[in-house]
Amino acid sequence: MIPSEENVTSSPDPETSEAQGIQPSPDGSRSRPSARRRPAILVAALLIVLGLMIYSGVHSRAVAESRLMRRTQEAAVPTVTVVFPREGAPTQEIVLPGNTQAFSDAPIYARTNGYLKHWYFDIGAHVQKGQLLAEIETPEVDQQLLQARADLDTAQANLNIARITATRWQDLVSNGSVSQQETDQAVSNLSALKAAAESSAANVRRLEQLQSFEKIYAPFNGIITARNTDIGALIDAGANTQPRELFHIAAIHTLRLYVSIPEVYSRAARSGAPATLTLDEFPDQTFHGTLVRNANAIDVASRTLLVEVDVDNPTGRLLPGAYVFVHLKLPDQTRSVSIPSNTLIFRKEGLQVGLVRKGKAELVPVKISRDYGNSVEILSGLQPTDAVIVDPSDSLVAGMPVRVNNKPVGGSGK
């Protein structure tokens, strides 16, 4: 008979029992793990996972808070743009407007009364000194001169007879032929007639001078710029009437320019300094002049210094009254730098600029020499190596941390 499976007992293989997790009992029998240990393992695993999740959340939050705090601190530091000062001034000359004037300019008036007989030069004519410009007919002066000469002849005749009489009486008084009284009277009469003769001679000379004014001469070399009379015009040189200008003459071989220099540029007003002239009429040409003198006083109304510039004009290309631009070279200024105007800070402490030094802002007082509009020249307070803040904020204070946004703009000018 084939035994049944229930009756068949087999001894399990020890190795197979260990692989199946069956441990032998102390009495030699084998049993499965306890059902209580399996839930404990699961709980421990869950606790470990939960702890890892909590740690990961706390750590990530701490990292985020640290990153946010760092970004907040970085954002609190203002970002600035800086420039380097340039050595020297942006320009070494100033340009000022001016008007040319003739070196000598004079109106010509008549000194005697009469009628214009003839004129010899019109406007634009070049004349030399002493050249005859016009003639005036003066019949009244001519007749007065004739009368004065006749009076002079009479006075001289009376003087001669008085001199003879006085000499004769002085000879006779020595031997007592005439009285001393008569002699003194004769000598006194001689003196009176001598004075009358001198008066008549002076009157003749006066009328001769008036007659000489019949001819009008050029007082210097120049050009006729105006003629305000014509043949037959009545010439009245009386003291009670407004004199009438006959001619106007101007010497243009050298021109004068009077320029008002602002007080801040008064250092350019050095006698003998060269000056350059430009005109819209001659856009591609320059003319050269010399600063010959200045007023040595500042005008209190305009705060300017009046200077005179002389320009040689041998060819006469420059005309009196022309509008010109005068270029004056400024003297070299030592230890000066220039910075943009938008770097200046105006506060109650005075004019300042902001610098970046070792990552912090520093406010430095400065002194302006010249203002060029977009830039200013600084005499003291800055060095070419200083990083100057552009468009500084109103809240900028000394010691504030700052961050430079870009590479410094500009250069030291070296």
Secondary structure, DSSP 8 states (H G I E B T S, - for coil): ----TTT------HHHHHHTT-EE-TTS-EE---TTHHHHHHHHHHHHHHHHHHHHHHHHHHHHHHHHHHHHHHHHS-EEEEE--EES-S-SEEEEEEEEEEEEEEEEE-SS-EEEEEE---TT-EE-TT-EEEEEE-HHHHHHHHHHHHHHHHHHHHHHHHHHHHHHHHHHHTTTSS-HHHHHHHHHHHHHHHHHHHHHHHHHHHHHHHHHTTEEE-SSSEEEEEE---TT-EE---TTS---EEEEEEEEEEEEEEEEEEGGGGGG--TT-EEEEEETTEEEEEEEEEEEEEEEEE-TTT-EEEEEEEEE-TT--S-TT-EEEEEEE----TT-EEEEGGGEEEETTEEEEEEEETTEEEEEE-EEEEE-SSEEEEEES--TT--EEES--TT--TT-B-EE-SS-BS----
